[in-house]
Amino acid sequence: MSKFLAYSLAAIVLAFAALPVNAAVEIGQPAPEIEAITTNGQPFKLSEHKGKIVILEWTNHQCPFVVKHYDSGNMQATQKAAHENGVEWISIVSSAPGRQGYVSTEEANKIVSDVGATITAKILDEDGHIGKVYDAKTTPHMFVIDAEGNIAYAGAIDNQPSPNPATIEGATNYVSAAIDALEAGQPVEVTQTQPYGCGVKY
């Protein structure tokens, strides 16, 4: 049993959270600004990354649905392919202190290292203000922002709302599909889906 999977055992009884389609951000409209300090101590401002595709990933290392994608290597493979295409990937933890999934800066960086994540930055959103602006509902909850700074996709990472890693094979990865379309200069076919996972622990 991997360390990452072990982290999730206390959370395995959490109810599956399939929540209404995101309503706080609008497809085709500018992504709300994000200003924060990353876990590496660097300032981050989303608007300064215009010109590149940006992925926002809401995460919680103790959520079985997140564990599914990391222990299987699916999330890392998606990140690596995105990185190779010049895409920037921002992981956000909106768990409040004392809630499931909350981590210190040191713990957050260790998790990134332990799972071999390929990300641009990790942000700890302790007071939940970033998550609430984006109406992030679940972990994972994914947003794809195009090079013009507009929301191109919001919702689930794929079409298999289960914590079982066996469902990854043959799944439609909406994030990868959105990136591929944007890179090809084509419209994103699926722009919004219902997110699934554990509820964000604001």
N, C-alpha and C positions, 0 to 999 in steps of 0.2 A: 504493500500500500504506500503510495507516495505521500510525502509531507503535505502537498497541496490538497490531496483528497482528504487526508486526516483532518485538516483544518475545517472541513465542511461537516463532519459527523454530527456536531452539536446542532447543526442547522437543518439536518435532513428532513425533520418533521415539519418544516415550514410549508405552508400552503403554496401551491402553484399560483403565481400572480399573472394572470392574463388580463390586462387592463385595457380600457378604451384607447383607441388610437390617439396618439399625441395631438394636443390641440393648442399648446402654448406657442409653438412656432409654426410658421406657414411655409409650405413647400414653395420654392421660387422666391421667397422673401429673404432679406438679409438676416444672417444668423446673429442673435443677440451677442453683444460684446462680452468677452470674458477677460478679466484682469485678475491675475493671481500670481502667487509665488510658487514655483514648482518644488517638488520634493528635493531637487538638487540645488535649491536656493536661488534659482534664476527667475527674473520677472518674465511673465508671459502675458501677451496681449493678443487676442485672436485677430484683431483687425490688421496687425502687422504681418500676418501670414497670407494676406491676399496674394493671388498669383499661384497658389498651390492648393491642391485638394487637401482638406483637413478632415480627419475622422475623430469624432468624440465618442468615447466608449465609457459608459457608466459601469463600474465594476465593484465587486464585493467578494473578496477571496474566500469567504465562508459560505457563499451561496452555491448550492449544488448545481444550478444551471450554469454558473460561471465556471465551476470546477469541471463540468462536462467539456467545455470548450478549451480549457487550459490543459487538463490532464491528458486529453486526446491529442493535443498539439494543434487543434484546429484554429484556435485564436492566434497562436504564434505563426502558423502558416499564412493566415490572412494578413497579419501584420507585416511579415517578411515580404510577401508579394507586393503589398502596398508601398513599403519602404523602397523596394527596388524600382518602383515607378515614380519615386519622388514625392509620395504622399506623406503627409505629416499625421501622426497618430497621437492623440491626447487621451490618456486614461484618467478618469475622474472618480474619486471616492467621496460620496456624499453622506456616508454613515456618520451620525453624530457621536460625540464622545459617550462611551458607555453602551452604545448600540452595536448590534452585530455588524462585523465588517470594519469597525473603526480601527485605524492603525496610526501609529506615530510615523513621522518622516522616515526614521531609521527602518521601521518594520516595512513600510511601503517600498523602500528601495531594495530591501532584502528579498521581498516577494518578486519584484521585477527580475532580480538576478536569478533567484531560485527557479523560476519558471521559464527563463530565457525569452522574456518578452522583448520585442523590437518596437519600442515606442519612442516618440520624440520627447514626451514629457509626461509626468504624473502630477496631478493636482489633488490636494486634500481640501475638500469643500466642507469643512467641519460644521459650518452654520447652515449649510444646504442652500445658500442663496443662488449658486450657479444652477444646481439641479432644479430648483423651483422655477427659475426663469425659463429653463428649457422644458419644464414639466416632465423631467425624467421620472419614469414610473417604476422601472424594473432594473435589475442587474441580470444580464446585460441589457442595456438600451443604447442603440446606436444612432448616430447622426452623421451624415455625409454632407460636407460643405464644399461647394464647388470653388473654382479658382477666382470667381467674382465675389465670393463671400456669401453666397446664397445657399439656403438649405436645399439640397438636392434629394436627400432621402432621410427618413426618420422612422425608426421602428425596431423590429427584431433583427438579429443577425441572420437568421435563416427561417425556413418554413417548418421546422420540427420542434414544437414547443414541449420538449421533454428533457429531463435531466439525464437520460440514458445516452451515453456516448455512441451506442450502436446506431442511433438515428442520424448521425452525422453523414454517414456514407449515403450518397445520392441526394442529400439535401440541397436546396437552392440557397446559396449564400447571397443574400440581398446586398450586402456591403461590397463584396467583390464585384457583383454585377453592376452596381452603381459606379464603382471606380472604373471598370472596363469601359462603360458607356461614355463617361466623361472624358477619359483618355482618348477615346476614338472620336470625340466631338459629336457624339450622338445623344439624343434625349434618354434620360433614365426611364426605363420601362415601368418598373415598380418603384414609386416614389414614397409610399407610406404603407406601413403594415402595423398590425397590433403587436406591441412588444410583449415578451414573455420572460418570466424569471421570478426572482424574489423581489418583493417590494423594496424600494429604496428606503433605507432606515434613517429618515430625517429625525 
